[in-house]
Amino acid sequence: MKILFIGGTGLISSECALLAAAKGHDVYLLNRGNRPALPGTQSIIGDITKPDDVRRAIANHHFDCVANFIAYGPDDVQRDIYLFHGRTDQYILISTCATYQKPPTSYLMTEGTPQANPFWPYAQLKIQCEHVALTAYREKQFPLTIVRPSLTYGDSRIPAAYHNSAHSWTTAWRMLNNKPVIVHGDGTSLWQITHAADFAKGFVGLAGNPLTLGHAFHITTDEVLCWDQILIALANALGVKPNLIHIPADLIAKFDPVKAQGLHGDKIHSLVYDNTKLKTFVPGFQATIPFHEGIKRTVAWFKADPARQTIDDAFNATADKIIAAYQRAFA
């Protein structure tokens, strides 16, 4: 299989590209040439925001699969339809499980769950991306497959509900310094956190499969944890006792309305993703990295190089303000 990754060096996409290459596929990464190619892959130099340049760069290529991990708005998808219609047998749009109905009417999420999220612009734009792509599939036979990740972590990202994912060591730093770590609600809402290497197994299984065209799939682990369990596992990996403080999401929103969008629009709800459809199309798929093991690998990656341990001081200041406001209610 000849597969092109757009955004192939991110947390999730790099694991997918590496696994595809390891399985013997012909893997290309579209990039601007600022980073070295991943092992076993080739680069096509081009800037996806300059479609005419990309069209020239891919002029002599036809792909079995093109996957875009960085389509964040409908214009991105329209551009991809222009670029790749007739040049690929499959286009995989990476969407998000956050598109599913919020507030949910059921804890159980399937690919048939309605899509509506009035709380989070990120999810709203992804819904628009899917709409544009599905319209092209229905009207122009654009060879679409939709893939929806939920919260995914790996070596370079410590997962949490309320944090800064770009500086995710901040949560670990707070634990190591015995500072309170905010957990939304009472910490008992349910979630599935998927290691990127497990996500890649499902993705590579869907790539190149013509039976997936017109379908949407989410890819998650089957392990269900509550948020307290998730953060306690992180603390255990760090070798410290967690100092968790449970704070209503509405109070968090008063101080940090932007990050609260991802709480009200996603993580405050108890959600369980049913992977039956994925396993029907990818027989044998199984996520095999339990969170308590995966988070140890993540912590080890950060500890291996102190330069990776970046801290978001502004986030820390906001978190401290939220905690102080909450504690005043009990003074």
The 8 nearest C-alpha neighbors of each residue, nearest first, counted from 0:
[[1, 24, 63, 25, 2, 207, 64, 62],
 [0, 2, 25, 63, 62, 26, 24, 64],
 [3, 1, 64, 26, 65, 62, 63, 27],
 [4, 2, 65, 27, 28, 26, 66, 64],
 [3, 5, 28, 7, 66, 6, 65, 67],
 [6, 4, 67, 29, 7, 68, 66, 28],
 [5, 7, 68, 69, 8, 4, 9, 67],
 [6, 8, 12, 4, 13, 5, 28, 9],
 [7, 9, 13, 6, 12, 10, 37, 11],
 [10, 8, 12, 13, 11, 7, 6, 14],
 [9, 11, 13, 12, 153, 8, 14, 195],
 [12, 10, 195, 14, 13, 9, 15, 199],
 [11, 13, 7, 15, 9, 14, 10, 8],
 [12, 14, 8, 16, 7, 15, 9, 11],
 [15, 13, 17, 12, 11, 16, 196, 199],
 [16, 14, 199, 12, 18, 13, 17, 19],
 [17, 15, 13, 19, 14, 18, 12, 20],
 [16, 18, 20, 14, 19, 15, 13, 21],
 [19, 17, 21, 15, 20, 16, 14, 22],
 [18, 20, 16, 22, 21, 17, 24, 15],
 [19, 21, 24, 17, 23, 22, 18, 39],
 [22, 20, 18, 23, 19, 17, 24, 39],
 [23, 21, 19, 20, 24, 18, 17, 203],
 [24, 22, 20, 21, 25, 19, 0, 26],
 [23, 25, 0, 20, 19, 22, 26, 1],
 [24, 26, 1, 0, 2, 20, 23, 27],
 [27, 25, 40, 2, 24, 20, 1, 3],
 [28, 26, 3, 41, 42, 40, 2, 4],
 [29, 27, 42, 4, 3, 7, 43, 30],
 [28, 30, 43, 5, 42, 44, 4, 45],
 [31, 29, 44, 45, 32, 28, 46, 43],
 [30, 32, 45, 44, 46, 33, 29, 34],
 [31, 33, 30, 34, 44, 35, 45, 42],
 [32, 34, 31, 35, 30, 44, 36, 45],
 [35, 33, 32, 36, 31, 30, 8, 37],
 [36, 34, 37, 33, 32, 42, 38, 41],
 [37, 35, 42, 40, 41, 38, 34, 28],
 [36, 38, 40, 39, 35, 17, 13, 41],
 [39, 37, 40, 36, 17, 20, 41, 35],
 [38, 40, 20, 37, 41, 17, 21, 26],
 [41, 39, 26, 37, 38, 27, 36, 20],
 [42, 40, 27, 28, 36, 26, 43, 39],
 [43, 41, 28, 27, 29, 36, 44, 30],
 [42, 44, 29, 28, 45, 30, 27, 56],
 [45, 43, 31, 30, 32, 29, 42, 56],
 [44, 46, 31, 53, 30, 29, 47, 43],
 [45, 47, 48, 31, 49, 30, 53, 52],
 [46, 48, 49, 50, 45, 53, 30, 29],
 [47, 49, 46, 50, 75, 53, 78, 45],
 [50, 48, 47, 46, 52, 51, 53, 45],
 [51, 49, 53, 52, 47, 48, 54, 82],
 [50, 52, 54, 53, 49, 55, 82, 56],
 [53, 51, 55, 50, 54, 49, 56, 45],
 [54, 52, 56, 50, 45, 55, 51, 57],
 [55, 53, 51, 57, 52, 56, 58, 50],
 [54, 56, 58, 52, 53, 57, 51, 59],
 [55, 57, 53, 54, 58, 52, 45, 43],
 [58, 56, 60, 54, 55, 59, 53, 43],
 [59, 57, 55, 60, 56, 54, 61, 53],
 [60, 58, 57, 61, 56, 55, 54, 86],
 [61, 59, 57, 58, 62, 86, 56, 87],
 [60, 62, 86, 87, 63, 59, 57, 1],
 [63, 61, 87, 64, 1, 2, 86, 60],
 [62, 64, 88, 1, 87, 2, 0, 207],
 [63, 65, 89, 2, 62, 87, 90, 207],
 [64, 66, 3, 90, 2, 4, 91, 89],
 [67, 65, 91, 4, 90, 5, 92, 3],
 [66, 68, 5, 92, 69, 93, 70, 4],
 [67, 69, 93, 6, 70, 5, 66, 12],
 [70, 68, 67, 6, 71, 5, 93, 75],
 [71, 69, 75, 72, 68, 67, 76, 93],
 [70, 72, 69, 125, 124, 75, 73, 128],
 [71, 73, 124, 75, 74, 128, 70, 125],
 [74, 72, 128, 76, 75, 127, 77, 131],
 [73, 75, 77, 76, 72, 78, 128, 70],
 [76, 74, 78, 73, 70, 72, 77, 79],
 [75, 77, 79, 73, 78, 74, 128, 80],
 [78, 76, 74, 80, 79, 75, 73, 81],
 [77, 79, 81, 75, 76, 80, 74, 82],
 [80, 78, 82, 76, 81, 77, 83, 75],
 [79, 81, 77, 84, 78, 83, 82, 76],
 [82, 80, 78, 79, 83, 84, 77, 50],
 [83, 81, 79, 80, 54, 84, 78, 50],
 [82, 84, 86, 80, 79, 81, 85, 87],
 [85, 83, 80, 86, 81, 141, 82, 87],
 [84, 86, 87, 83, 88, 141, 61, 82],
 [85, 87, 83, 61, 84, 62, 88, 60],
 [88, 86, 62, 63, 89, 64, 61, 85],
 [87, 89, 63, 64, 142, 62, 90, 86],
 [90, 88, 64, 142, 87, 143, 63, 65],
 [89, 91, 65, 143, 142, 64, 66, 144],
 [92, 90, 66, 144, 145, 143, 65, 93],
 [91, 93, 145, 67, 94, 66, 146, 144],
 [92, 94, 146, 68, 147, 67, 145, 91],
 [93, 95, 147, 146, 125, 92, 145, 148],
 [96, 94, 147, 148, 97, 98, 149, 93],
 [95, 97, 149, 147, 98, 148, 99, 217],
 [98, 96, 95, 99, 122, 265, 264, 149],
 [99, 97, 122, 96, 114, 95, 126, 116],
 [100, 98, 114, 97, 96, 113, 115, 112],
 [99, 101, 115, 114, 103, 113, 116, 102],
 [102, 100, 103, 116, 264, 115, 99, 265],
 [101, 103, 100, 104, 268, 264, 116, 263],
 [104, 102, 101, 100, 105, 106, 268, 99],
 [103, 105, 102, 106, 100, 101, 107, 112],
 [106, 104, 103, 107, 108, 270, 102, 112],
 [105, 107, 270, 269, 271, 108, 103, 104],
 [108, 106, 271, 105, 272, 270, 109, 273],
 [107, 109, 272, 271, 273, 112, 106, 270],
 [110, 108, 111, 112, 273, 272, 107, 274],
 [109, 111, 112, 216, 215, 217, 108, 276],
 [110, 112, 109, 113, 108, 114, 215, 99],
 [111, 113, 109, 110, 108, 99, 114, 100],
 [114, 112, 100, 99, 111, 115, 110, 98],
 [113, 115, 99, 100, 98, 112, 116, 126],
 [116, 114, 100, 99, 98, 101, 117, 113],
 [115, 117, 101, 118, 100, 98, 123, 264],
 [118, 116, 119, 115, 264, 101, 123, 120],
 [117, 119, 264, 116, 260, 263, 120, 261],
 [118, 120, 260, 264, 121, 122, 117, 261],
 [121, 119, 123, 122, 124, 118, 117, 260],
 [122, 120, 124, 119, 123, 125, 71, 97],
 [123, 121, 125, 98, 120, 124, 119, 97],
 [122, 124, 120, 126, 125, 121, 116, 119],
 [125, 123, 127, 72, 126, 121, 122, 120],
 [124, 126, 128, 122, 127, 123, 94, 71],
 [127, 125, 123, 129, 124, 128, 98, 122],
 [126, 128, 130, 124, 125, 129, 73, 131],
 [129, 127, 73, 125, 131, 126, 130, 72],
 [128, 130, 132, 126, 127, 131, 133, 125],
 [131, 129, 127, 133, 128, 132, 134, 126],
 [132, 130, 134, 128, 129, 133, 127, 73],
 [131, 133, 129, 135, 134, 130, 136, 128],
 [134, 132, 136, 130, 135, 131, 129, 137],
 [133, 135, 137, 131, 136, 132, 138, 130],
 [136, 134, 139, 132, 138, 133, 141, 137],
 [135, 137, 141, 140, 133, 134, 139, 138],
 [138, 136, 134, 135, 140, 139, 133, 141],
 [137, 139, 135, 136, 134, 140, 141, 133],
 [138, 140, 135, 141, 136, 137, 134, 142],
 [141, 139, 136, 137, 142, 138, 135, 143],
 [140, 142, 136, 135, 139, 143, 84, 80],
 [143, 141, 89, 90, 212, 140, 136, 88],
 [144, 142, 90, 212, 213, 141, 89, 91],
 [143, 145, 91, 212, 214, 213, 211, 215],
 [146, 144, 215, 92, 91, 93, 216, 214],
 [145, 147, 216, 93, 217, 215, 94, 92],
 [146, 148, 95, 217, 94, 96, 93, 216],
 [149, 147, 95, 218, 217, 96, 146, 219],
 [148, 150, 96, 151, 95, 219, 147, 97],
 [151, 149, 192, 193, 148, 152, 191, 158],
 [152, 150, 193, 194, 192, 195, 149, 153],
 [153, 151, 194, 156, 195, 158, 193, 157],
 [154, 152, 195, 156, 194, 155, 297, 10],
 [153, 155, 297, 300, 156, 296, 152, 298],
 [154, 156, 153, 297, 157, 300, 301, 10],
 [157, 155, 152, 153, 154, 167, 158, 164],
 [156, 158, 167, 152, 168, 159, 297, 155],
 [159, 157, 152, 156, 160, 167, 164, 151],
 [158, 160, 161, 162, 157, 230, 170, 229],
 [159, 161, 162, 266, 262, 158, 182, 183],
 [160, 162, 159, 181, 258, 182, 163, 262],
 [163, 161, 159, 164, 160, 167, 170, 314],
 [164, 162, 165, 166, 167, 314, 161, 311],
 [163, 165, 167, 166, 162, 156, 158, 157],
 [166, 164, 163, 167, 156, 311, 168, 309],
 [167, 165, 164, 163, 168, 309, 310, 169],
 [166, 168, 164, 169, 157, 163, 165, 156],
 [169, 167, 171, 170, 308, 166, 172, 309],
 [168, 170, 310, 172, 167, 171, 166, 311],
 [171, 169, 173, 168, 172, 167, 174, 162],
 [172, 170, 168, 174, 173, 169, 175, 237],
 [173, 171, 169, 175, 174, 170, 168, 176],
 [174, 172, 178, 176, 170, 171, 175, 177],
 [173, 175, 177, 171, 176, 172, 178, 241],
 [174, 176, 172, 173, 177, 171, 239, 237],
 [175, 177, 173, 174, 178, 172, 171, 179],
 [178, 176, 174, 175, 173, 242, 179, 241],
 [177, 179, 173, 176, 174, 180, 242, 175],
 [180, 178, 242, 243, 244, 181, 177, 173],
 [179, 181, 243, 244, 242, 178, 182, 173],
 [182, 180, 244, 245, 243, 179, 183, 246],
 [181, 183, 245, 186, 244, 246, 184, 180],
 [184, 182, 246, 248, 247, 245, 186, 185],
 [185, 183, 247, 246, 186, 245, 248, 182],
 [184, 186, 245, 187, 183, 182, 246, 188],
 [187, 185, 227, 226, 184, 182, 188, 183],
 [186, 188, 225, 185, 226, 189, 227, 184],
 [189, 187, 269, 225, 186, 268, 226, 267],
 [190, 188, 225, 269, 224, 270, 187, 223],
 [189, 191, 224, 223, 270, 225, 269, 192],
 [192, 190, 223, 222, 220, 224, 193, 271],
 [193, 191, 150, 151, 190, 220, 194, 152],
 [194, 192, 151, 220, 219, 195, 152, 191],
 [193, 195, 152, 197, 196, 153, 151, 198],
 [194, 196, 198, 11, 197, 153, 152, 151],
 [197, 195, 199, 194, 198, 14, 200, 15],
 [198, 196, 286, 199, 194, 195, 200, 193],
 [199, 197, 195, 200, 196, 201, 218, 202],
 [198, 200, 15, 202, 196, 197, 201, 14],
 [201, 199, 197, 198, 203, 202, 204, 196],
 [200, 202, 204, 199, 198, 203, 284, 218],
 [201, 203, 199, 205, 204, 200, 206, 198],
 [204, 202, 206, 205, 200, 201, 199, 19],
 [203, 205, 201, 202, 281, 206, 200, 208],
 [206, 204, 202, 203, 208, 207, 201, 281],
 [207, 205, 203, 208, 204, 202, 64, 91],
 [206, 208, 64, 63, 209, 205, 89, 0],
 [207, 209, 210, 206, 205, 211, 204, 212],
 [210, 208, 211, 212, 207, 89, 88, 142],
 [209, 211, 208, 212, 280, 213, 214, 205],
 [212, 210, 209, 214, 208, 144, 213, 205],
 [213, 211, 144, 143, 214, 210, 209, 142],
 [212, 214, 143, 144, 211, 136, 215, 142],
 [213, 215, 211, 212, 144, 145, 216, 143],
 [214, 216, 145, 146, 144, 110, 217, 213],
 [217, 215, 146, 147, 277, 110, 145, 218],
 [216, 218, 147, 146, 148, 219, 96, 110],
 [217, 219, 148, 198, 201, 147, 216, 274],
 [220, 218, 193, 221, 198, 217, 149, 148],
 [219, 221, 286, 193, 222, 191, 192, 218],
 [220, 222, 223, 219, 191, 286, 274, 272],
 [223, 221, 220, 191, 224, 289, 192, 290],
 [222, 224, 191, 190, 221, 189, 225, 271],
 [225, 223, 190, 189, 228, 191, 226, 229],
 [224, 226, 189, 187, 188, 228, 227, 190],
 [225, 227, 229, 186, 228, 187, 230, 188],
 [226, 228, 186, 230, 229, 225, 231, 187],
 [229, 227, 231, 225, 226, 230, 232, 224],
 [230, 228, 226, 232, 227, 231, 225, 233],
 [229, 231, 233, 232, 227, 228, 234, 226],
 [230, 232, 234, 228, 233, 229, 227, 235],
 [233, 231, 235, 229, 230, 234, 291, 228],
 [234, 232, 230, 236, 231, 235, 294, 237],
 [233, 235, 231, 237, 239, 236, 232, 241],
 [234, 236, 238, 232, 237, 233, 239, 231],
 [237, 235, 233, 295, 234, 238, 232, 294],
 [236, 238, 234, 235, 239, 233, 298, 175],
 [237, 239, 235, 236, 234, 240, 175, 233],
 [240, 238, 234, 237, 235, 241, 175, 174],
 [239, 241, 234, 242, 238, 235, 174, 231],
 [242, 240, 234, 243, 174, 231, 239, 177],
 [241, 243, 179, 180, 177, 178, 240, 244],
 [244, 242, 180, 179, 241, 181, 182, 245],
 [243, 245, 181, 182, 180, 179, 246, 242],
 [246, 244, 182, 185, 183, 184, 181, 186],
 [245, 247, 183, 184, 182, 244, 248, 181],
 [248, 246, 184, 249, 250, 183, 251, 245],
 [247, 249, 251, 250, 183, 252, 184, 246],
 [250, 248, 252, 247, 251, 253, 259, 246],
 [251, 249, 253, 252, 248, 247, 246, 254],
 [250, 252, 248, 249, 253, 254, 255, 321],
 [251, 253, 256, 255, 259, 249, 250, 254],
 [254, 252, 250, 251, 255, 256, 249, 321],
 [253, 255, 252, 251, 256, 321, 317, 250],
 [254, 256, 252, 257, 258, 251, 253, 259],
 [257, 255, 252, 259, 258, 253, 254, 260],
 [256, 258, 259, 260, 255, 252, 261, 119],
 [259, 257, 260, 256, 261, 255, 161, 262],
 [258, 260, 262, 256, 252, 261, 257, 255],
 [261, 259, 119, 258, 262, 263, 257, 264],
 [260, 262, 264, 259, 265, 258, 263, 119],
 [261, 263, 266, 259, 265, 267, 260, 264],
 [264, 262, 260, 265, 261, 267, 118, 259],
 [265, 263, 118, 261, 119, 262, 260, 101],
 [266, 264, 262, 261, 263, 97, 267, 268],
 [265, 267, 262, 268, 160, 261, 263, 264],
 [268, 266, 262, 263, 265, 188, 183, 269],
 [267, 269, 266, 270, 188, 265, 189, 102],
 [268, 270, 189, 188, 106, 190, 267, 271],
 [271, 269, 106, 190, 189, 268, 107, 272],
 [270, 272, 107, 108, 106, 273, 190, 191],
 [271, 273, 108, 107, 274, 109, 270, 219],
 [272, 274, 109, 275, 108, 271, 107, 276],
 [275, 273, 277, 276, 272, 278, 218, 217],
 [274, 276, 278, 277, 273, 279, 109, 280],
 [277, 275, 279, 278, 274, 280, 216, 273],
 [276, 278, 274, 280, 279, 275, 281, 216],
 [277, 279, 281, 282, 275, 280, 276, 284],
 [278, 280, 276, 277, 281, 282, 275, 274],
 [279, 281, 277, 278, 282, 276, 205, 211],
 [282, 280, 278, 204, 279, 284, 277, 283],
 [283, 281, 278, 284, 279, 280, 277, 204],
 [282, 284, 285, 281, 278, 279, 280, 201],
 [285, 283, 282, 278, 281, 201, 286, 200],
 [284, 286, 287, 283, 220, 197, 200, 278],
 [285, 287, 197, 220, 288, 284, 221, 198],
 [286, 288, 285, 289, 197, 220, 194, 196],
 [287, 289, 293, 286, 290, 292, 194, 197],
 [290, 288, 292, 291, 293, 287, 222, 286],
 [289, 291, 293, 292, 294, 288, 192, 232],
 [290, 292, 232, 289, 294, 293, 295, 233],
 [293, 291, 290, 295, 289, 294, 288, 296],
 [292, 294, 290, 296, 295, 291, 288, 289],
 [293, 295, 297, 296, 292, 291, 290, 298],
 [296, 294, 298, 236, 292, 293, 297, 299],
 [297, 295, 299, 293, 294, 298, 300, 154],
 [296, 298, 154, 294, 300, 295, 299, 153],
 [297, 299, 295, 301, 300, 296, 294, 302],
 [298, 300, 302, 296, 297, 301, 303, 295],
 [301, 299, 297, 303, 298, 302, 154, 296],
 [300, 302, 298, 303, 299, 307, 304, 308],
 [301, 303, 299, 304, 300, 305, 298, 308],
 [302, 304, 300, 301, 299, 305, 307, 298],
 [303, 305, 306, 302, 307, 301, 300, 308],
 [306, 304, 307, 308, 302, 303, 301, 309],
 [307, 305, 304, 308, 309, 301, 303, 302],
 [306, 308, 305, 301, 304, 309, 302, 168],
 [309, 307, 305, 306, 168, 301, 310, 304],
 [308, 310, 166, 307, 168, 306, 311, 169],
 [311, 309, 169, 166, 312, 168, 308, 172],
 [310, 312, 314, 313, 166, 169, 315, 309],
 [311, 313, 315, 314, 310, 316, 169, 317],
 [314, 312, 316, 315, 311, 317, 318, 310],
 [315, 313, 317, 311, 316, 312, 318, 163],
 [314, 316, 312, 318, 313, 317, 319, 311],
 [315, 317, 313, 319, 314, 318, 312, 320],
 [318, 316, 320, 314, 319, 315, 321, 313],
 [319, 317, 315, 321, 320, 316, 314, 322],
 [318, 320, 322, 316, 317, 321, 323, 315],
 [321, 319, 317, 323, 318, 322, 324, 316],
 [322, 320, 318, 324, 319, 323, 325, 317],
 [321, 323, 319, 325, 320, 324, 326, 318],
 [322, 324, 320, 326, 325, 321, 319, 327],
 [325, 323, 321, 327, 322, 326, 320, 328],
 [324, 326, 322, 323, 327, 328, 321, 246],
 [325, 327, 323, 328, 329, 324, 322, 330],
 [328, 326, 330, 324, 329, 325, 323, 322],
 [329, 327, 326, 325, 330, 324, 323, 322],
 [328, 330, 327, 326, 325, 324, 323, 322],
 [329, 327, 328, 326, 325, 324, 323, 322]]
